[in-house]
Amino acid sequence: MKILSDKEKLDALLKKLSEYEAKVDFRMKHFRGVAHESASGELASSELKVLQDIVANLKAEVEALKKRIALKK
């Protein structure tokens, strides 16, 4: 198992962040809200919330890693 440097981790996180932001954008374009008594609407809403949470967590992780890299310099 290869141990990644902080720069490699940052690059990987930024790539992952870009992918998930694209997924959120796609879901938002096709999301029309939650219809009452609609299982598919509820599922779409849940998936969107999960994707948004993943993006928020990735952004926080990227910022923390950037600060760590800056401290090492």
HTML snippet that shows the backbone in 3Dmol.js (N, CA, C, O; Angstrom):
<script src="https://3Dmol.org/build/3Dmol-min.js"></script>
<div id="view" style="width:600px;height:400px;position:relative"></div>
<script>
const pdb = `
ATOM      1  N   MET A   1       0.833  -1.176   0.000  1.00  0.00           N
ATOM      2  CA  MET A   1       0.000   0.000   0.000  1.00  0.00           C
ATOM      3  C   MET A   1       0.884   1.248   0.000  1.00  0.00           C
ATOM      4  O   MET A   1       1.766   1.395   0.846  1.00  0.00           O
ATOM      5  N   LYS A   2       0.642   2.128  -0.941  1.00  0.00           N
ATOM      6  CA  LYS A   2       1.447   3.333  -1.080  1.00  0.00           C
ATOM      7  C   LYS A   2       0.939   4.431  -0.143  1.00  0.00           C
ATOM      8  O   LYS A   2      -0.263   4.685  -0.058  1.00  0.00           O
ATOM      9  N   ILE A   3       1.859   5.065   0.545  1.00  0.00           N
ATOM     10  CA  ILE A   3       1.509   6.185   1.413  1.00  0.00           C
ATOM     11  C   ILE A   3       1.614   7.458   0.582  1.00  0.00           C
ATOM     12  O   ILE A   3       2.662   7.756   0.009  1.00  0.00           O
ATOM     13  N   LEU A   4       0.514   8.202   0.524  1.00  0.00           N
ATOM     14  CA  LEU A   4       0.470   9.410  -0.294  1.00  0.00           C
ATOM     15  C   LEU A   4       1.026  10.606   0.469  1.00  0.00           C
ATOM     16  O   LEU A   4       0.860  10.723   1.684  1.00  0.00           O
ATOM     17  N   SER A   5       1.684  11.482  -0.263  1.00  0.00           N
ATOM     18  CA  SER A   5       2.142  12.731   0.338  1.00  0.00           C
ATOM     19  C   SER A   5       0.929  13.655   0.480  1.00  0.00           C
ATOM     20  O   SER A   5      -0.137  13.387  -0.075  1.00  0.00           O
ATOM     21  N   ASP A   6       1.107  14.737   1.226  1.00  0.00           N
ATOM     22  CA  ASP A   6       0.002  15.681   1.406  1.00  0.00           C
ATOM     23  C   ASP A   6      -0.433  16.285   0.075  1.00  0.00           C
ATOM     24  O   ASP A   6      -1.624  16.499  -0.152  1.00  0.00           O
ATOM     25  N   LYS A   7       0.522  16.557  -0.799  1.00  0.00           N
ATOM     26  CA  LYS A   7       0.199  17.129  -2.115  1.00  0.00           C
ATOM     27  C   LYS A   7      -0.621  16.139  -2.936  1.00  0.00           C
ATOM     28  O   LYS A   7      -1.583  16.528  -3.598  1.00  0.00           O
ATOM     29  N   GLU A   8      -0.247  14.869  -2.896  1.00  0.00           N
ATOM     30  CA  GLU A   8      -0.992  13.840  -3.628  1.00  0.00           C
ATOM     31  C   GLU A   8      -2.396  13.671  -3.049  1.00  0.00           C
ATOM     32  O   GLU A   8      -3.362  13.483  -3.789  1.00  0.00           O
ATOM     33  N   LYS A   9      -2.499  13.740  -1.725  1.00  0.00           N
ATOM     34  CA  LYS A   9      -3.811  13.649  -1.077  1.00  0.00           C
ATOM     35  C   LYS A   9      -4.689  14.818  -1.501  1.00  0.00           C
ATOM     36  O   LYS A   9      -5.873  14.648  -1.793  1.00  0.00           O
ATOM     37  N   LEU A  10      -4.092  16.010  -1.530  1.00  0.00           N
ATOM     38  CA  LEU A  10      -4.833  17.203  -1.921  1.00  0.00           C
ATOM     39  C   LEU A  10      -5.322  17.084  -3.355  1.00  0.00           C
ATOM     40  O   LEU A  10      -6.478  17.393  -3.644  1.00  0.00           O
ATOM     41  N   ASP A  11      -4.459  16.640  -4.250  1.00  0.00           N
ATOM     42  CA  ASP A  11      -4.857  16.460  -5.649  1.00  0.00           C
ATOM     43  C   ASP A  11      -6.001  15.457  -5.772  1.00  0.00           C
ATOM     44  O   ASP A  11      -6.948  15.682  -6.526  1.00  0.00           O
ATOM     45  N   ALA A  12      -5.915  14.355  -5.034  1.00  0.00           N
ATOM     46  CA  ALA A  12      -6.964  13.332  -5.074  1.00  0.00           C
ATOM     47  C   ALA A  12      -8.278  13.881  -4.521  1.00  0.00           C
ATOM     48  O   ALA A  12      -9.346  13.619  -5.074  1.00  0.00           O
ATOM     49  N   LEU A  13      -8.196  14.641  -3.432  1.00  0.00           N
ATOM     50  CA  LEU A  13      -9.407  15.218  -2.846  1.00  0.00           C
ATOM     51  C   LEU A  13     -10.046  16.240  -3.772  1.00  0.00           C
ATOM     52  O   LEU A  13     -11.270  16.288  -3.892  1.00  0.00           O
ATOM     53  N   LEU A  14      -9.231  17.056  -4.428  1.00  0.00           N
ATOM     54  CA  LEU A  14      -9.770  18.050  -5.355  1.00  0.00           C
ATOM     55  C   LEU A  14     -10.450  17.380  -6.546  1.00  0.00           C
ATOM     56  O   LEU A  14     -11.480  17.854  -7.025  1.00  0.00           O
ATOM     57  N   LYS A  15      -9.876  16.286  -7.018  1.00  0.00           N
ATOM     58  CA  LYS A  15     -10.489  15.541  -8.122  1.00  0.00           C
ATOM     59  C   LYS A  15     -11.830  14.955  -7.680  1.00  0.00           C
ATOM     60  O   LYS A  15     -12.827  15.042  -8.397  1.00  0.00           O
ATOM     61  N   LYS A  16     -11.835  14.361  -6.490  1.00  0.00           N
ATOM     62  CA  LYS A  16     -13.056  13.771  -5.942  1.00  0.00           C
ATOM     63  C   LYS A  16     -14.116  14.856  -5.728  1.00  0.00           C
ATOM     64  O   LYS A  16     -15.294  14.649  -6.020  1.00  0.00           O
ATOM     65  N   LEU A  17     -13.687  16.013  -5.216  1.00  0.00           N
ATOM     66  CA  LEU A  17     -14.597  17.132  -4.985  1.00  0.00           C
ATOM     67  C   LEU A  17     -15.231  17.584  -6.292  1.00  0.00           C
ATOM     68  O   LEU A  17     -16.434  17.840  -6.350  1.00  0.00           O
ATOM     69  N   SER A  18     -14.433  17.681  -7.325  1.00  0.00           N
ATOM     70  CA  SER A  18     -14.933  18.082  -8.636  1.00  0.00           C
ATOM     71  C   SER A  18     -15.989  17.102  -9.146  1.00  0.00           C
ATOM     72  O   SER A  18     -17.016  17.514  -9.687  1.00  0.00           O
ATOM     73  N   GLU A  19     -15.734  15.814  -8.971  1.00  0.00           N
ATOM     74  CA  GLU A  19     -16.682  14.787  -9.417  1.00  0.00           C
ATOM     75  C   GLU A  19     -18.003  14.896  -8.660  1.00  0.00           C
ATOM     76  O   GLU A  19     -19.073  14.825  -9.264  1.00  0.00           O
ATOM     77  N   TYR A  20     -17.932  15.066  -7.356  1.00  0.00           N
ATOM     78  CA  TYR A  20     -19.157  15.136  -6.555  1.00  0.00           C
ATOM     79  C   TYR A  20     -19.911  16.441  -6.784  1.00  0.00           C
ATOM     80  O   TYR A  20     -21.141  16.453  -6.746  1.00  0.00           O
ATOM     81  N   GLU A  21     -19.194  17.542  -7.020  1.00  0.00           N
ATOM     82  CA  GLU A  21     -19.880  18.796  -7.338  1.00  0.00           C
ATOM     83  C   GLU A  21     -20.642  18.670  -8.652  1.00  0.00           C
ATOM     84  O   GLU A  21     -21.739  19.211  -8.787  1.00  0.00           O
ATOM     85  N   ALA A  22     -20.070  17.961  -9.617  1.00  0.00           N
ATOM     86  CA  ALA A  22     -20.759  17.726 -10.889  1.00  0.00           C
ATOM     87  C   ALA A  22     -22.019  16.886 -10.665  1.00  0.00           C
ATOM     88  O   ALA A  22     -23.053  17.141 -11.282  1.00  0.00           O
ATOM     89  N   LYS A  23     -21.934  15.893  -9.789  1.00  0.00           N
ATOM     90  CA  LYS A  23     -23.107  15.061  -9.480  1.00  0.00           C
ATOM     91  C   LYS A  23     -24.204  15.895  -8.822  1.00  0.00           C
ATOM     92  O   LYS A  23     -25.380  15.752  -9.157  1.00  0.00           O
ATOM     93  N   VAL A  24     -23.823  16.764  -7.889  1.00  0.00           N
ATOM     94  CA  VAL A  24     -24.807  17.620  -7.222  1.00  0.00           C
ATOM     95  C   VAL A  24     -25.448  18.564  -8.233  1.00  0.00           C
ATOM     96  O   VAL A  24     -26.666  18.743  -8.223  1.00  0.00           O
ATOM     97  N   ASP A  25     -24.645  19.170  -9.103  1.00  0.00           N
ATOM     98  CA  ASP A  25     -25.182  20.073 -10.123  1.00  0.00           C
ATOM     99  C   ASP A  25     -26.186  19.353 -11.014  1.00  0.00           C
ATOM    100  O   ASP A  25     -27.247  19.896 -11.322  1.00  0.00           O
ATOM    101  N   PHE A  26     -25.855  18.134 -11.428  1.00  0.00           N
ATOM    102  CA  PHE A  26     -26.751  17.354 -12.274  1.00  0.00           C
ATOM    103  C   PHE A  26     -28.060  17.063 -11.546  1.00  0.00           C
ATOM    104  O   PHE A  26     -29.143  17.219 -12.111  1.00  0.00           O
ATOM    105  N   ARG A  27     -27.952  16.639 -10.288  1.00  0.00           N
ATOM    106  CA  ARG A  27     -29.162  16.328  -9.505  1.00  0.00           C
ATOM    107  C   ARG A  27     -30.016  17.577  -9.296  1.00  0.00           C
ATOM    108  O   ARG A  27     -31.243  17.508  -9.366  1.00  0.00           O
ATOM    109  N   MET A  28     -29.375  18.716  -9.042  1.00  0.00           N
ATOM    110  CA  MET A  28     -30.127  19.955  -8.816  1.00  0.00           C
ATOM    111  C   MET A  28     -30.872  20.394 -10.072  1.00  0.00           C
ATOM    112  O   MET A  28     -31.982  20.919  -9.984  1.00  0.00           O
ATOM    113  N   LYS A  29     -30.270  20.183 -11.233  1.00  0.00           N
ATOM    114  CA  LYS A  29     -30.926  20.571 -12.485  1.00  0.00           C
ATOM    115  C   LYS A  29     -32.177  19.747 -12.736  1.00  0.00           C
ATOM    116  O   LYS A  29     -33.132  20.236 -13.340  1.00  0.00           O
ATOM    117  N   HIS A  30     -32.180  18.503 -12.277  1.00  0.00           N
ATOM    118  CA  HIS A  30     -33.295  17.602 -12.549  1.00  0.00           C
ATOM    119  C   HIS A  30     -34.200  17.375 -11.336  1.00  0.00           C
ATOM    120  O   HIS A  30     -35.126  16.567 -11.398  1.00  0.00           O
ATOM    121  N   PHE A  31     -33.940  18.077 -10.244  1.00  0.00           N
ATOM    122  CA  PHE A  31     -34.730  17.903  -9.024  1.00  0.00           C
ATOM    123  C   PHE A  31     -35.877  18.900  -9.033  1.00  0.00           C
ATOM    124  O   PHE A  31     -35.665  20.105  -9.168  1.00  0.00           O
ATOM    125  N   ARG A  32     -37.099  18.386  -8.887  1.00  0.00           N
ATOM    126  CA  ARG A  32     -38.269  19.253  -8.916  1.00  0.00           C
ATOM    127  C   ARG A  32     -38.993  19.270  -7.571  1.00  0.00           C
ATOM    128  O   ARG A  32     -40.189  19.558  -7.509  1.00  0.00           O
ATOM    129  N   GLY A  33     -38.292  18.972  -6.535  1.00  0.00           N
ATOM    130  CA  GLY A  33     -38.898  18.960  -5.214  1.00  0.00           C
ATOM    131  C   GLY A  33     -39.442  17.590  -4.858  1.00  0.00           C
ATOM    132  O   GLY A  33     -39.384  16.651  -5.652  1.00  0.00           O
ATOM    133  N   VAL A  34     -39.965  17.497  -3.662  1.00  0.00           N
ATOM    134  CA  VAL A  34     -40.489  16.226  -3.174  1.00  0.00           C
ATOM    135  C   VAL A  34     -42.009  16.259  -3.259  1.00  0.00           C
ATOM    136  O   VAL A  34     -42.660  17.041  -2.567  1.00  0.00           O
ATOM    137  N   ALA A  35     -42.563  15.415  -4.102  1.00  0.00           N
ATOM    138  CA  ALA A  35     -44.018  15.299  -4.185  1.00  0.00           C
ATOM    139  C   ALA A  35     -44.504  14.489  -2.987  1.00  0.00           C
ATOM    140  O   ALA A  35     -43.864  13.515  -2.592  1.00  0.00           O
ATOM    141  N   HIS A  36     -45.608  14.882  -2.425  1.00  0.00           N
ATOM    142  CA  HIS A  36     -46.150  14.142  -1.281  1.00  0.00           C
ATOM    143  C   HIS A  36     -46.522  12.730  -1.700  1.00  0.00           C
ATOM    144  O   HIS A  36     -47.051  12.506  -2.789  1.00  0.00           O
ATOM    145  N   GLU A  37     -46.240  11.802  -0.834  1.00  0.00           N
ATOM    146  CA  GLU A  37     -46.556  10.390  -1.072  1.00  0.00           C
ATOM    147  C   GLU A  37     -45.801   9.812  -2.268  1.00  0.00           C
ATOM    148  O   GLU A  37     -46.266   8.865  -2.902  1.00  0.00           O
ATOM    149  N   SER A  38     -44.647  10.378  -2.571  1.00  0.00           N
ATOM    150  CA  SER A  38     -43.864   9.895  -3.705  1.00  0.00           C
ATOM    151  C   SER A  38     -42.558   9.297  -3.201  1.00  0.00           C
ATOM    152  O   SER A  38     -41.685  10.009  -2.705  1.00  0.00           O
ATOM    153  N   ALA A  39     -42.437   7.991  -3.332  1.00  0.00           N
ATOM    154  CA  ALA A  39     -41.218   7.320  -2.881  1.00  0.00           C
ATOM    155  C   ALA A  39     -40.018   7.749  -3.710  1.00  0.00           C
ATOM    156  O   ALA A  39     -38.923   7.925  -3.177  1.00  0.00           O
ATOM    157  N   SER A  40     -40.219   7.917  -5.007  1.00  0.00           N
ATOM    158  CA  SER A  40     -39.092   8.308  -5.859  1.00  0.00           C
ATOM    159  C   SER A  40     -38.636   9.730  -5.542  1.00  0.00           C
ATOM    160  O   SER A  40     -37.441  10.022  -5.588  1.00  0.00           O
ATOM    161  N   GLY A  41     -39.578  10.614  -5.220  1.00  0.00           N
ATOM    162  CA  GLY A  41     -39.222  11.975  -4.833  1.00  0.00           C
ATOM    163  C   GLY A  41     -38.454  12.006  -3.525  1.00  0.00           C
ATOM    164  O   GLY A  41     -37.488  12.754  -3.377  1.00  0.00           O
ATOM    165  N   GLU A  42     -38.889  11.188  -2.578  1.00  0.00           N
ATOM    166  CA  GLU A  42     -38.193  11.088  -1.290  1.00  0.00           C
ATOM    167  C   GLU A  42     -36.781  10.555  -1.476  1.00  0.00           C
ATOM    168  O   GLU A  42     -35.834  11.047  -0.862  1.00  0.00           O
ATOM    169  N   LEU A  43     -36.648   9.551  -2.324  1.00  0.00           N
ATOM    170  CA  LEU A  43     -35.337   8.960  -2.589  1.00  0.00           C
ATOM    171  C   LEU A  43     -34.416   9.971  -3.266  1.00  0.00           C
ATOM    172  O   LEU A  43     -33.246  10.090  -2.903  1.00  0.00           O
ATOM    173  N   ALA A  44     -34.943  10.697  -4.247  1.00  0.00           N
ATOM    174  CA  ALA A  44     -34.142  11.709  -4.937  1.00  0.00           C
ATOM    175  C   ALA A  44     -33.689  12.788  -3.959  1.00  0.00           C
ATOM    176  O   ALA A  44     -32.548  13.246  -4.014  1.00  0.00           O
ATOM    177  N   SER A  45     -34.583  13.187  -3.070  1.00  0.00           N
ATOM    178  CA  SER A  45     -34.244  14.196  -2.069  1.00  0.00           C
ATOM    179  C   SER A  45     -33.156  13.690  -1.131  1.00  0.00           C
ATOM    180  O   SER A  45     -32.216  14.419  -0.814  1.00  0.00           O
ATOM    181  N   SER A  46     -33.282  12.450  -0.690  1.00  0.00           N
ATOM    182  CA  SER A  46     -32.279  11.865   0.205  1.00  0.00           C
ATOM    183  C   SER A  46     -30.921  11.765  -0.473  1.00  0.00           C
ATOM    184  O   SER A  46     -29.896  12.082   0.130  1.00  0.00           O
ATOM    185  N   GLU A  47     -30.915  11.323  -1.728  1.00  0.00           N
ATOM    186  CA  GLU A  47     -29.654  11.209  -2.471  1.00  0.00           C
ATOM    187  C   GLU A  47     -28.998  12.572  -2.630  1.00  0.00           C
ATOM    188  O   GLU A  47     -27.780  12.697  -2.500  1.00  0.00           O
ATOM    189  N   LEU A  48     -29.799  13.591  -2.909  1.00  0.00           N
ATOM    190  CA  LEU A  48     -29.267  14.938  -3.068  1.00  0.00           C
ATOM    191  C   LEU A  48     -28.654  15.438  -1.762  1.00  0.00           C
ATOM    192  O   LEU A  48     -27.578  16.035  -1.767  1.00  0.00           O
ATOM    193  N   LYS A  49     -29.334  15.195  -0.653  1.00  0.00           N
ATOM    194  CA  LYS A  49     -28.806  15.624   0.649  1.00  0.00           C
ATOM    195  C   LYS A  49     -27.493  14.916   0.977  1.00  0.00           C
ATOM    196  O   LYS A  49     -26.568  15.529   1.511  1.00  0.00           O
ATOM    197  N   VAL A  50     -27.418  13.640   0.661  1.00  0.00           N
ATOM    198  CA  VAL A  50     -26.180  12.882   0.907  1.00  0.00           C
ATOM    199  C   VAL A  50     -25.045  13.445   0.060  1.00  0.00           C
ATOM    200  O   VAL A  50     -23.937  13.643   0.560  1.00  0.00           O
ATOM    201  N   LEU A  51     -25.312  13.704  -1.216  1.00  0.00           N
ATOM    202  CA  LEU A  51     -24.278  14.257  -2.098  1.00  0.00           C
ATOM    203  C   LEU A  51     -23.819  15.628  -1.607  1.00  0.00           C
ATOM    204  O   LEU A  51     -22.625  15.925  -1.624  1.00  0.00           O
ATOM    205  N   GLN A  52     -24.757  16.462  -1.172  1.00  0.00           N
ATOM    206  CA  GLN A  52     -24.393  17.782  -0.659  1.00  0.00           C
ATOM    207  C   GLN A  52     -23.537  17.664   0.603  1.00  0.00           C
ATOM    208  O   GLN A  52     -22.610  18.450   0.802  1.00  0.00           O
ATOM    209  N   ASP A  53     -23.842  16.702   1.439  1.00  0.00           N
ATOM    210  CA  ASP A  53     -23.052  16.482   2.653  1.00  0.00           C
ATOM    211  C   ASP A  53     -21.644  15.999   2.310  1.00  0.00           C
ATOM    212  O   ASP A  53     -20.669  16.415   2.937  1.00  0.00           O
ATOM    213  N   ILE A  54     -21.543  15.122   1.316  1.00  0.00           N
ATOM    214  CA  ILE A  54     -20.227  14.639   0.875  1.00  0.00           C
ATOM    215  C   ILE A  54     -19.388  15.812   0.376  1.00  0.00           C
ATOM    216  O   ILE A  54     -18.207  15.917   0.706  1.00  0.00           O
ATOM    217  N   VAL A  55     -19.997  16.698  -0.423  1.00  0.00           N
ATOM    218  CA  VAL A  55     -19.281  17.864  -0.946  1.00  0.00           C
ATOM    219  C   VAL A  55     -18.816  18.758   0.204  1.00  0.00           C
ATOM    220  O   VAL A  55     -17.678  19.228   0.203  1.00  0.00           O
ATOM    221  N   ALA A  56     -19.680  18.992   1.171  1.00  0.00           N
ATOM    222  CA  ALA A  56     -19.307  19.835   2.318  1.00  0.00           C
ATOM    223  C   ALA A  56     -18.143  19.218   3.095  1.00  0.00           C
ATOM    224  O   ALA A  56     -17.219  19.925   3.498  1.00  0.00           O
ATOM    225  N   ASN A  57     -18.188  17.911   3.302  1.00  0.00           N
ATOM    226  CA  ASN A  57     -17.103  17.232   4.021  1.00  0.00           C
ATOM    227  C   ASN A  57     -15.795  17.267   3.238  1.00  0.00           C
ATOM    228  O   ASN A  57     -14.726  17.456   3.818  1.00  0.00           O
ATOM    229  N   LEU A  58     -15.880  17.086   1.923  1.00  0.00           N
ATOM    230  CA  LEU A  58     -14.670  17.146   1.096  1.00  0.00           C
ATOM    231  C   LEU A  58     -14.059  18.546   1.132  1.00  0.00           C
ATOM    232  O   LEU A  58     -12.839  18.690   1.208  1.00  0.00           O
ATOM    233  N   LYS A  59     -14.902  19.574   1.076  1.00  0.00           N
ATOM    234  CA  LYS A  59     -14.397  20.951   1.136  1.00  0.00           C
ATOM    235  C   LYS A  59     -13.686  21.208   2.463  1.00  0.00           C
ATOM    236  O   LYS A  59     -12.629  21.839   2.496  1.00  0.00           O
ATOM    237  N   ALA A  60     -14.266  20.721   3.544  1.00  0.00           N
ATOM    238  CA  ALA A  60     -13.645  20.898   4.862  1.00  0.00           C
ATOM    239  C   ALA A  60     -12.312  20.163   4.928  1.00  0.00           C
ATOM    240  O   ALA A  60     -11.339  20.678   5.478  1.00  0.00           O
ATOM    241  N   GLU A  61     -12.272  18.966   4.370  1.00  0.00           N
ATOM    242  CA  GLU A  61     -11.038  18.179   4.378  1.00  0.00           C
ATOM    243  C   GLU A  61      -9.953  18.845   3.528  1.00  0.00           C
ATOM    244  O   GLU A  61      -8.779  18.842   3.898  1.00  0.00           O
ATOM    245  N   VAL A  62     -10.351  19.414   2.391  1.00  0.00           N
ATOM    246  CA  VAL A  62      -9.399  20.116   1.521  1.00  0.00           C
ATOM    247  C   VAL A  62      -8.823  21.321   2.255  1.00  0.00           C
ATOM    248  O   VAL A  62      -7.613  21.546   2.223  1.00  0.00           O
ATOM    249  N   GLU A  63      -9.676  22.093   2.912  1.00  0.00           N
ATOM    250  CA  GLU A  63      -9.203  23.272   3.641  1.00  0.00           C
ATOM    251  C   GLU A  63      -8.247  22.887   4.767  1.00  0.00           C
ATOM    252  O   GLU A  63      -7.227  23.545   4.974  1.00  0.00           O
ATOM    253  N   ALA A  64      -8.576  21.830   5.488  1.00  0.00           N
ATOM    254  CA  ALA A  64      -7.700  21.378   6.578  1.00  0.00           C
ATOM    255  C   ALA A  64      -6.346  20.933   6.037  1.00  0.00           C
ATOM    256  O   ALA A  64      -5.310  21.217   6.638  1.00  0.00           O
ATOM    257  N   LEU A  65      -6.356  20.240   4.911  1.00  0.00           N
ATOM    258  CA  LEU A  65      -5.109  19.773   4.313  1.00  0.00           C
ATOM    259  C   LEU A  65      -4.286  20.947   3.781  1.00  0.00           C
ATOM    260  O   LEU A  65      -3.060  20.943   3.891  1.00  0.00           O
ATOM    261  N   LYS A  66      -4.951  21.950   3.206  1.00  0.00           N
ATOM    262  CA  LYS A  66      -4.237  23.143   2.729  1.00  0.00           C
ATOM    263  C   LYS A  66      -3.551  23.858   3.892  1.00  0.00           C
ATOM    264  O   LYS A  66      -2.415  24.318   3.765  1.00  0.00           O
ATOM    265  N   LYS A  67      -4.246  23.948   5.022  1.00  0.00           N
ATOM    266  CA  LYS A  67      -3.650  24.589   6.197  1.00  0.00           C
ATOM    267  C   LYS A  67      -2.449  23.792   6.692  1.00  0.00           C
ATOM    268  O   LYS A  67      -1.425  24.362   7.070  1.00  0.00           O
ATOM    269  N   ARG A  68      -2.585  22.467   6.684  1.00  0.00           N
ATOM    270  CA  ARG A  68      -1.480  21.606   7.134  1.00  0.00           C
ATOM    271  C   ARG A  68      -0.269  21.751   6.218  1.00  0.00           C
ATOM    272  O   ARG A  68       0.868  21.788   6.689  1.00  0.00           O
ATOM    273  N   ILE A  69      -0.510  21.833   4.922  1.00  0.00           N
ATOM    274  CA  ILE A  69       0.586  22.007   3.963  1.00  0.00           C
ATOM    275  C   ILE A  69       1.252  23.364   4.178  1.00  0.00           C
ATOM    276  O   ILE A  69       2.477  23.474   4.128  1.00  0.00           O
ATOM    277  N   ALA A  70       0.439  24.399   4.420  1.00  0.00           N
ATOM    278  CA  ALA A  70       0.982  25.742   4.637  1.00  0.00           C
ATOM    279  C   ALA A  70       1.830  25.797   5.907  1.00  0.00           C
ATOM    280  O   ALA A  70       2.835  26.506   5.947  1.00  0.00           O
ATOM    281  N   LEU A  71       1.440  25.065   6.931  1.00  0.00           N
ATOM    282  CA  LEU A  71       2.210  25.057   8.179  1.00  0.00           C
ATOM    283  C   LEU A  71       3.560  24.378   8.014  1.00  0.00           C
ATOM    284  O   LEU A  71       4.523  24.734   8.692  1.00  0.00           O
ATOM    285  N   LYS A  72       3.635  23.404   7.118  1.00  0.00           N
ATOM    286  CA  LYS A  72       4.892  22.680   6.902  1.00  0.00           C
ATOM    287  C   LYS A  72       5.926  23.530   6.173  1.00  0.00           C
ATOM    288  O   LYS A  72       7.125  23.271   6.266  1.00  0.00           O
ATOM    289  N   LYS A  73       5.464  24.540   5.450  1.00  0.00           N
ATOM    290  CA  LYS A  73       6.398  25.355   4.654  1.00  0.00           C
ATOM    291  C   LYS A  73       7.126  26.344   5.487  1.00  0.00           C
ATOM    292  O   LYS A  73       7.946  27.103   4.970  1.00  0.00           O
TER     293      LYS A  73
END
`;
const viewer = $3Dmol.createViewer("view");
viewer.addModel(pdb, "pdb");
viewer.setStyle({}, {cartoon: {color: "spectrum"}});
viewer.zoomTo();
viewer.render();
</script>
